Amino acid sequence: MTLQLLTRYTGFDEAQFDSDAENRANAGLTPLQRWTETEGAATWILFEVNDQAKAQGWLGKAGSLGHAPESSHFLRTA
């Protein structure tokens, strides 16, 4: 089963996201999909996770996109 991480940001800066690519790669995260809400400014990002502990560390860093996501969920494919 594949482990994934779903995050939600109410503020999203694409330039910051692009500049964080190396940090995400070092944390074992690969972006799979990005959505924006039709009502509101929230952005959702789905990542493939290679190492949950490293991904959890990335989430805790204030530098991951400049701020932590408002919500995050580790999920496994069913």
N, C-alpha and C positions, 0 to 999 in steps of 0.2 A: 504494500500500500504506500502511496505517496503522501508525504507530509507537506502541507502548505500553510501559509500564513496570510490571513486576510487583515488588512489594516484600513483604518478610516481616518482621514485628515480633513478638518474643516478649513484649514489654510494650507494651500499647496503651491509651492514655487518650483516650476519645472527646471529652472536653472540649478537650483539647489539639489533637486533630485538627480539631475545629470552629473553634478559634481560629486555626488555621494556613491557613484557606481563602484569605485574601488573598495570602499568600506563595506558595501553590500556583498560584493564578491568574496571578500575576506571573511564575512560572516556566513557564507554559504547560501546566500539568497539570490535567486534569479527571478526578476519580474516576469510574470506570465500575462497579466491583463491589468488594465487600468480603466476605471469607469468614473464618470462624473454624474452626480445626481441631477436630474432634470429640474428639480426644484431645490434651490439652495446651492451652496458653493462647495459641498463636500466632495472629496475624491477618495475612491476606494482603490486599493492596490492589492492584487493577489500575487504572492511570491511562491516559488518552489523552494523548499527548505532542505538543505543537505545536512545541517547540524543544528538541532534545536537549541542546544546550549549557547552556541555562538549567535544564533538569531535572537535569542532572548537577551544576550548582552548588547546586541545592536539596538534593540528596542529601548534599552535603558539609557542609551547615550543621548544627551541633548543634541548632539551634532547630527543625528540621523534625520535629515531633512530640516535641521534647525530646531526641531522640537519633536517630542514623542507623539505618536498618533493618539487621537482621542479614544480609540478602541483598537484592540488587536485580538485575533483568535487563531490558535493553531488548530488545523483541521486535517483529517485523513480522508482520502477518497474512500468511498463505500463500495 
